Amino acid sequence: MTPRTTEREVIDGPAGALEVAINAPVAALAGVALIAHPLPTEGGTLDNKVVHTLAKTFFALGYASVRFNFRGVGRSAGTFDEGNGETEDALAALVYGHQRFGESLPIVLAGFSFGSFVQTRVAHRVSAARMVLIAPAVNRFRAERVPPDTIVVHGEQDDVVPLPDVFAWARPQELPIIVFPGCGHFFHGRLLQLQHVITGQWRKQ
């Protein structure tokens, strides 16, 4: 995945303009991966390095990756809506991806931090084949329950979303968590490892 394989467009969204970035392999697609970025009010965008790593990972796995800027970010219209409007933004981006690449393709939902929270909401509105949640923001926002095969990765030393909070969310679901020792919220220096772990878990399916 390179800048040359990235297409950026502005589509119609629920709050007006919605900016999307598409990376699609030239071969037959395995599905559409919708990827959501971290908290807009803290500088989160579709170009966040963890979000980019997710897009690169799914591109390599044969998926068309669809990233988008939540309302009020980049060229997307609107203002922050605590996850409510952002859920609608995600659904609009997914509709666009399906219209472009095929309604019958499987859906993958992936997100980082606030984006993970939004994807737990999206998962209750669509039928997704699987989910990948990186450092899910379960302390500030009420993340929903997720399917048992969801891949969840978190840093041991995350000071934005403390690991005990993620365990408290996961425990009633009996949901496994992959923990990166010595790693913070933004996975500094660990992005290649993150890509390898997700790929390995995906291929075990």
Backbone as numpy.savetxt, mean C-alpha at the origin, in Angstrom:
# Nx Ny Nz CAx CAy CAz Cx Cy Cz
11.93 -2.02 -12.92 11.09 -0.84 -12.92 11.97 0.40 -12.92
11.79 1.27 -13.89 12.60 2.48 -14.02 11.68 3.68 -14.25
12.22 4.90 -14.18 11.38 6.07 -14.51 10.76 5.98 -15.90
11.44 5.29 -16.82 10.89 5.17 -18.18 9.66 4.27 -18.23
9.55 3.38 -17.27 8.38 2.50 -17.24 7.26 3.07 -16.39
7.46 4.28 -15.85 6.46 4.90 -14.99 5.62 5.89 -15.78
4.32 5.69 -15.74 3.38 6.62 -16.38 2.64 7.38 -15.28
2.64 8.69 -15.38 1.93 9.52 -14.41 0.75 10.20 -15.11
-0.40 10.11 -14.48 -1.61 10.68 -15.05 -2.43 11.34 -13.96
-3.35 12.19 -14.37 -4.34 12.74 -13.46 -5.71 12.27 -13.95
-6.42 11.57 -13.09 -7.73 11.04 -13.44 -8.79 11.73 -12.59
-10.04 11.42 -12.87 -11.14 11.96 -12.08 -11.28 11.17 -10.78
-11.24 11.87 -9.67 -11.40 11.24 -8.37 -12.60 11.79 -7.64
-12.91 11.27 -6.48 -14.09 11.73 -5.74 -13.99 13.17 -5.24
-12.76 13.71 -5.12 -12.59 15.10 -4.68 -12.10 16.00 -5.81
-12.13 15.46 -7.03 -11.61 16.20 -8.18 -10.47 15.43 -8.81
-9.39 16.14 -9.14 -8.24 15.49 -9.76 -7.61 14.48 -8.80
-7.16 13.35 -9.35 -6.49 12.31 -8.57 -5.26 11.88 -9.37
-4.08 12.10 -8.78 -2.83 11.78 -9.45 -2.47 10.31 -9.23
-2.13 9.62 -10.32 -1.75 8.22 -10.24 -0.42 8.01 -10.95
0.30 6.98 -10.53 1.53 6.54 -11.18 1.41 5.05 -11.45
1.66 4.66 -12.70 1.46 3.29 -13.14 2.79 2.69 -13.57
3.04 1.47 -13.13 4.16 0.68 -13.64 3.62 -0.68 -14.02
3.67 -1.01 -15.31 3.09 -2.27 -15.77 4.10 -3.04 -16.60
4.36 -4.29 -16.25 5.24 -5.13 -17.08 4.63 -5.33 -18.47
5.48 -5.63 -19.45 4.98 -5.82 -20.82 4.39 -7.22 -21.00
4.77 -8.16 -20.13 4.26 -9.53 -20.25 2.84 -9.61 -19.70
2.24 -10.78 -19.81 0.90 -11.00 -19.26 0.91 -10.71 -17.76
-0.10 -10.01 -17.31 -0.14 -9.54 -15.92 -0.67 -10.60 -14.97
-0.05 -10.63 -13.77 -0.55 -11.51 -12.71 -1.72 -10.88 -11.98
-1.84 -9.55 -12.04 -2.90 -8.84 -11.35 -2.60 -7.38 -11.27
-3.38 -6.68 -10.47 -3.22 -5.24 -10.24 -2.91 -5.03 -8.76
-1.81 -4.36 -8.48 -1.42 -4.07 -7.10 -1.66 -2.59 -6.80
-2.60 -2.32 -5.92 -2.90 -0.95 -5.50 -2.08 -0.63 -4.26
-1.31 0.45 -4.32 -0.35 0.76 -3.26 -0.63 2.14 -2.69
-0.77 2.22 -1.37 -1.17 3.47 -0.71 -0.04 4.01 0.16
0.13 5.33 0.12 1.27 5.98 0.77 0.98 6.43 2.20
2.02 6.85 2.94 1.84 7.23 4.35 1.13 8.57 4.52
1.02 9.01 5.77 0.19 10.13 6.18 0.46 11.40 5.38
-0.54 11.92 4.67 -0.35 13.14 3.88 0.09 14.34 4.70
-0.42 14.47 5.91 -0.09 15.64 6.73 1.33 15.59 7.27
2.02 14.46 7.08 3.41 14.33 7.50 4.33 14.17 6.30
3.86 14.59 5.12 4.70 14.56 3.93 4.63 13.30 3.11
3.71 12.42 3.40 3.59 11.18 2.64 3.11 11.42 1.21
3.75 10.75 0.25 3.37 10.85 -1.16 3.56 9.49 -1.83
3.12 9.40 -3.07 3.30 8.17 -3.83 4.76 7.90 -4.16
5.63 8.91 -3.98 7.05 8.75 -4.23 7.84 8.35 -2.98
7.16 8.13 -1.87 7.82 7.65 -0.66 8.64 6.39 -0.99
9.81 6.24 -0.38 10.71 5.15 -0.77 10.17 3.77 -0.42
9.40 3.64 0.66 8.79 2.34 0.97 7.70 2.03 -0.04
6.91 3.03 -0.40 5.87 2.86 -1.41 6.50 2.48 -2.75
7.60 3.16 -3.10 8.31 2.83 -4.33 8.83 1.40 -4.30
9.34 0.97 -3.13 9.82 -0.41 -2.98 8.68 -1.40 -3.19
7.50 -1.11 -2.66 6.35 -1.98 -2.88 6.00 -2.06 -4.36
6.01 -0.91 -5.03 5.71 -0.91 -6.46 6.73 -1.73 -7.24
8.00 -1.56 -6.90 9.06 -2.30 -7.58 8.93 -3.80 -7.33
8.57 -4.16 -6.11 8.41 -5.57 -5.75 7.30 -6.22 -6.57
6.15 -5.56 -6.65 5.03 -6.16 -7.38 5.24 -6.10 -8.89
5.92 -5.08 -9.37 6.29 -5.02 -10.79 7.13 -6.25 -11.14
8.11 -6.58 -10.28 8.97 -7.74 -10.52 8.20 -9.04 -10.44
7.12 -9.06 -9.67 6.29 -10.26 -9.54 5.25 -10.36 -10.66
5.24 -9.39 -11.57 4.35 -9.47 -12.72 3.04 -8.72 -12.59
2.94 -7.86 -11.58 1.71 -7.09 -11.36 1.84 -5.68 -11.93
0.73 -5.14 -12.40 0.67 -3.71 -12.71 0.51 -2.98 -11.39
1.48 -2.16 -11.02 1.38 -1.42 -9.77 0.72 -0.08 -10.01
-0.22 0.25 -9.16 -0.96 1.51 -9.25 -0.75 2.26 -7.94
0.07 3.31 -7.98 0.24 4.21 -6.84 -0.61 5.45 -7.09
-0.96 6.15 -6.04 -1.77 7.36 -6.22 -1.50 8.30 -5.05
-1.69 9.57 -5.29 -1.59 10.57 -4.23 -2.96 10.80 -3.62
-3.04 10.65 -2.31 -4.28 10.97 -1.63 -4.66 12.43 -1.86
-5.91 12.75 -1.63 -6.43 14.10 -1.79 -5.54 15.12 -1.05
-5.26 16.22 -1.76 -4.46 17.28 -1.17 -2.96 17.08 -1.31
-2.54 16.00 -1.97 -1.12 15.70 -2.15 -0.76 15.77 -3.62
0.36 16.42 -3.94 0.78 16.53 -5.33 -0.27 17.20 -6.18
-0.66 16.52 -7.25 -1.67 17.09 -8.16 -3.09 16.60 -7.83
-3.25 15.93 -6.69 -4.59 15.47 -6.30 -5.33 16.57 -5.55
-6.57 16.82 -5.94 -7.39 17.87 -5.33 -7.96 17.42 -3.99
-8.39 18.39 -3.20 -9.07 18.09 -1.95 -8.21 18.33 -0.73
-8.72 17.97 0.43 -8.02 18.15 1.70 -8.10 16.88 2.53
-7.19 16.74 3.47 -7.10 15.54 4.31 -8.43 15.26 5.01
-8.81 13.97 5.04 -10.13 13.60 5.55 -10.06 12.43 6.54
-8.94 12.30 7.27 -8.81 11.31 8.34 -9.05 9.87 7.89
-8.90 9.60 6.61 -9.04 8.24 6.11 -10.35 7.95 5.41
-11.36 8.78 5.65 -12.67 8.54 5.01 -12.62 8.84 3.51
-12.29 10.08 3.18 -12.16 10.43 1.77 -11.01 9.69 1.10
-9.96 9.40 1.86 -8.81 8.69 1.31 -9.17 7.27 0.89
-10.11 6.67 1.61 -10.59 5.35 1.20 -11.29 5.44 -0.16
-12.05 6.49 -0.35 -12.71 6.70 -1.65 -11.68 6.96 -2.75
-10.61 7.69 -2.41 -9.54 7.92 -3.39 -8.94 6.59 -3.84
-8.67 5.72 -2.87 -8.08 4.41 -3.18 -9.00 3.60 -4.09
-10.28 3.61 -3.78 -11.23 2.86 -4.60 -11.30 3.41 -6.02
-11.22 4.73 -6.17 -11.23 5.34 -7.50 -9.98 4.95 -8.29
-8.82 4.93 -7.62 -7.59 4.52 -8.29 -7.66 3.05 -8.71
-8.29 2.24 -7.88 -8.43 0.82 -8.20 -9.37 0.62 -9.39
-10.46 1.36 -9.44 -11.37 1.28 -10.58 -10.62 1.63 -11.87
-9.81 2.68 -11.81 -9.03 3.07 -12.97 -8.08 1.94 -13.39
-7.39 1.34 -12.41 -6.48 0.25 -12.74 -7.18 -0.93 -13.37
-8.35 -1.28 -12.87 -9.10 -2.39 -13.43 -9.62 -2.06 -14.82
-10.08 -0.83 -15.02 -10.56 -0.44 -16.34 -9.44 -0.49 -17.37
-8.26 -0.11 -16.93 -7.13 -0.07 -17.86 -6.55 -1.45 -18.15
-6.46 -2.31 -17.12 -5.74 -3.57 -17.30 -6.64 -4.80 -17.34
-7.90 -4.65 -16.97 -8.81 -5.79 -17.06 -9.56 -6.04 -15.77
-10.87 -6.10 -15.87 -11.73 -6.27 -14.69 -11.53 -7.63 -14.02
-11.06 -8.61 -14.77 -10.95 -9.97 -14.22 -9.64 -10.21 -13.48
-8.71 -9.28 -13.53 -7.41 -9.49 -12.88 -7.54 -9.46 -11.36
-6.79 -10.32 -10.67 -6.80 -10.30 -9.20 -6.29 -8.97 -8.66
-6.77 -8.61 -7.48 -6.39 -7.36 -6.81 -5.47 -7.68 -5.63
-4.40 -6.92 -5.53 -3.54 -6.95 -4.35 -3.61 -5.56 -3.71
-3.77 -5.51 -2.41 -3.79 -4.25 -1.68 -2.53 -4.16 -0.82
-1.79 -3.07 -1.00 -0.56 -2.88 -0.23 -0.51 -1.44 0.28
0.10 -1.26 1.43 0.19 0.09 1.97 1.29 0.21 2.99
1.69 1.45 3.22 2.71 1.77 4.22 2.13 2.76 5.21
2.20 2.43 6.50 1.79 3.31 7.59 0.31 3.70 7.44
-0.01 4.99 7.29 -1.39 5.43 7.10 -2.01 4.72 5.89
-1.22 4.48 4.86 -1.72 3.77 3.68 -2.19 2.38 4.02
-1.54 1.72 4.98 -1.98 0.40 5.42 -3.34 0.47 6.10
-3.51 1.49 6.94 -4.81 1.70 7.59 -5.92 1.85 6.55
-5.67 2.68 5.54 -6.67 2.88 4.49 -6.97 1.56 3.78
-5.94 0.78 3.53 -6.16 -0.48 2.81 -6.96 -1.48 3.63
-6.86 -1.43 4.96 -7.72 -2.31 5.77 -9.19 -1.96 5.57
-9.46 -0.68 5.28 -10.84 -0.26 5.00 -11.26 -0.65 3.58
-10.35 -0.47 2.64 -10.64 -0.83 1.25 -10.94 -2.32 1.15
-10.24 -3.13 1.93 -10.41 -4.58 1.87 -11.82 -5.04 2.24
-12.57 -4.18 2.94 -13.95 -4.51 3.29 -14.93 -4.05 2.21
-14.38 -3.41 1.16 -15.23 -2.91 0.07 -15.00 -3.66 -1.25
-13.88 -4.36 -1.36 -13.55 -5.08 -2.59 -13.08 -6.47 -2.22
-13.00 -7.34 -3.22 -12.50 -8.70 -3.02 -11.05 -8.74 -3.46
-10.14 -8.73 -2.49 -8.71 -8.73 -2.79 -8.14 -10.13 -2.64
-7.18 -10.46 -3.51 -6.54 -11.77 -3.44 -5.62 -11.86 -2.23
-4.97 -10.73 -1.88 -4.05 -10.74 -0.74 -3.69 -9.31 -0.38
-3.10 -9.15 0.82 -2.71 -7.83 1.31 -1.28 -7.86 1.83
-0.60 -6.71 1.69 0.72 -6.50 2.27 0.70 -5.17 3.01
0.94 -5.20 4.31 0.89 -4.01 5.13 2.25 -3.79 5.79
2.84 -2.63 5.54 4.15 -2.29 6.08 3.97 -1.22 7.14
4.45 -1.51 8.36 4.34 -0.57 9.49 2.94 0.02 9.59
1.91 -0.82 9.71 0.53 -0.31 9.71 0.25 0.63 10.87
-0.37 1.76 10.56 -0.66 2.79 11.57 -1.91 2.39 12.35
-1.72 1.57 13.36 -2.85 1.06 14.13 -3.04 1.81 15.45
-2.14 2.74 15.75 -2.25 3.45 17.03 -3.11 4.71 16.91
-2.89 5.50 15.88 -3.68 6.73 15.70 -5.01 6.48 15.01
-5.05 5.47 14.15 -6.25 5.19 13.35 -6.76 3.78 13.67
-8.06 3.60 13.52 -8.66 2.30 13.85 -8.59 1.38 12.63
-7.53 0.60 12.58 -7.37 -0.34 11.48 -8.35 -1.49 11.63
-8.89 -1.94 10.51 -9.87 -3.03 10.51 -9.16 -4.38 10.58
-9.92 -5.42 10.83 -9.39 -6.79 10.74 -9.01 -7.09 9.30
-8.06 -7.98 9.12 -7.59 -8.33 7.78 -7.57 -9.85 7.62
-7.50 -10.34 6.38 -7.47 -11.80 6.17 -6.24 -12.44 6.81
-6.34 -13.72 7.16 -5.25 -14.39 7.89 -3.97 -14.56 7.09
-4.02 -14.46 5.76 -2.80 -14.61 4.96 -2.14 -13.27 4.64
-2.60 -12.20 5.29 -2.01 -10.87 5.09 -0.55 -10.87 5.56
0.31 -10.29 4.75 1.72 -10.13 5.11 1.87 -8.80 5.83
2.32 -8.84 7.08 2.53 -7.63 7.87 3.99 -7.58 8.30
4.66 -6.47 7.97 6.07 -6.29 8.32 6.20 -5.03 9.16
6.97 -5.13 10.25 7.12 -3.98 11.14 8.53 -3.93 11.69
8.98 -2.73 12.01 10.30 -2.55 12.58 10.29 -2.64 14.10
11.28 -3.32 14.66 11.35 -3.48 16.11 11.43 -2.14 16.82
12.14 -1.18 16.24 12.38 0.10 16.89 11.55 1.22 16.28
10.39 0.88 15.77 9.49 1.89 15.19 9.03 2.84 16.29
9.36 4.13 16.15 8.95 5.10 17.15 7.74 5.91 16.71
7.19 5.60 15.55 5.96 6.23 15.07 4.76 5.36 15.41
4.88 4.08 15.12 3.86 3.09 15.48 4.58 2.02 16.30
4.55 2.11 17.63 5.29 1.15 18.46 4.85 -0.28 18.20
5.83 -1.18 18.18 5.55 -2.58 17.91 4.50 -3.18 18.85
4.49 -2.85 20.17 3.43 -3.41 21.03 2.02 -3.06 20.57
1.84 -1.89 19.97 0.52 -1.52 19.45 0.11 -2.41 18.29
1.07 -2.77 17.46 0.77 -3.65 16.33 0.43 -5.05 16.84
1.17 -5.52 17.85 0.85 -6.82 18.44 -0.56 -6.81 19.05
-0.93 -5.70 19.69 -2.26 -5.62 20.30 -3.35 -5.69 19.24
-3.10 -5.11 18.06 -4.06 -5.18 16.94 -4.08 -6.58 16.34
-2.91 -7.20 16.22 -2.81 -8.49 15.55 -3.24 -9.66 16.43
-3.05 -9.52 17.75 -3.27 -10.65 18.67 -4.69 -11.24 18.58
-5.75 -10.43 18.62 -7.10 -11.01 18.53 -7.36 -11.71 17.20
-6.58 -11.34 16.17 -6.74 -11.95 14.86 -5.84 -13.17 14.67
-4.96 -13.42 15.66 -3.94 -14.47 15.55 -3.15 -14.28 14.25
-2.78 -13.03 14.01 -2.13 -12.64 12.76 -0.61 -12.56 12.97
0.17 -13.33 12.21 1.62 -13.26 12.36 2.18 -11.90 11.91
3.25 -11.47 12.57 3.94 -10.24 12.23 5.41 -10.58 11.94
5.93 -10.11 10.83 7.36 -10.24 10.53 8.05 -9.00 11.09
8.97 -9.19 12.01 9.64 -8.09 12.69 11.09 -7.98 12.21
11.47 -6.76 11.79 12.85 -6.48 11.40 13.59 -5.96 12.63
14.50 -6.73 13.22 15.23 -6.27 14.40 16.05 -5.01 14.09
16.05 -4.08 15.05 16.85 -2.88 14.92 16.37 -1.91 13.86
15.15 -2.07 13.38 14.64 -1.28 12.26 13.61 -0.26 12.74
13.67 0.96 12.18 12.71 1.99 12.51 11.53 2.01 11.55
10.73 3.04 11.67 9.48 3.13 10.91 9.71 3.19 9.40
10.78 3.86 8.98 10.96 4.13 7.56 11.89 3.13 6.86
12.32 2.10 7.57 13.12 1.02 6.98 14.39 1.53 6.31
15.04 2.52 6.95 16.29 3.06 6.42 17.33 1.94 6.30
17.91 1.81 5.13 18.93 0.81 4.89 18.42 -0.62 4.81
17.12 -0.80 4.84 16.54 -2.16 4.87 15.56 -2.39 3.72
15.54 -1.50 2.74 14.53 -1.60 1.68 14.74 -2.82 0.79
16.00 -3.14 0.47 16.25 -4.32 -0.34 15.84 -5.58 0.42
16.13 -5.60 1.71 15.70 -6.72 2.54 14.18 -6.82 2.58
13.52 -5.68 2.67 12.06 -5.66 2.67 11.52 -6.27 1.39
12.11 -5.88 0.27 11.67 -6.42 -1.02 11.87 -7.94 -1.06
13.01 -8.41 -0.58 13.28 -9.85 -0.61 12.32 -10.61 0.29
12.00 -10.06 1.46 11.10 -10.74 2.38 9.70 -10.83 1.79
9.20 -9.74 1.24 7.86 -9.76 0.63 7.82 -10.77 -0.51
8.83 -10.73 -1.36 8.89 -11.66 -2.50 8.90 -13.10 -2.03
9.70 -13.39 -1.01 9.77 -14.74 -0.48 8.45 -15.21 0.09
7.79 -14.34 0.86 6.50 -14.68 1.44 5.45 -14.87 0.34
5.53 -14.05 -0.70 4.55 -14.13 -1.79 4.67 -15.46 -2.51
5.89 -15.89 -2.75 6.11 -17.12 -3.52 5.82 -18.37 -2.71
5.66 -18.22 -1.39 5.26 -19.36 -0.55 3.77 -19.64 -0.65
3.02 -18.70 -1.21 1.56 -18.82 -1.24 1.13 -20.07 -1.99
